[in-house]
Amino acid sequence: MAYEIVILDRAQEEINSAFEYYAEISIAVLKSFDEQLEQVYQRLETNPFFQSRYKNLRALPFKTFPYITFFTVDENEKTVYIYSVFNTSQNTEKYPKG
């Protein structure tokens, strides 16, 4: 059974910022970022049990872009809540703590 993906406000803002940034670089780079984001979603839908970081907070990095997705899993509801799509080029002290 596939997990439902819920993108919380902070994560959506970070995704929007990344789209704006990569759109200024080139459409090809933006498309590549979007494809990797979709791959993250697909992986989380099928098996969301990746790295445990802080208590219930888990992480899944992008393959080539400097981003990491922070999320929690509600096994009862079969739902993945994405809290952040964090740019790892930023200060790591800004990592979400759940």
ZIFEN-V724833 format. One record per helix or strand. SS is the DSSP state (H for helix, E for strand). FROM is the first residue (numbers start at 0). TO is the last residue. If there is no record, write none. Layout:
ss=SS from=FROM to=TO
ss=SS from=FROM to=TO
This chain:
ss=E from=3 to=6
ss=H from=8 to=24
ss=H from=26 to=45
ss=E from=50 to=53
ss=E from=56 to=60
ss=E from=66 to=73
ss=E from=78 to=86
ss=H from=91 to=93
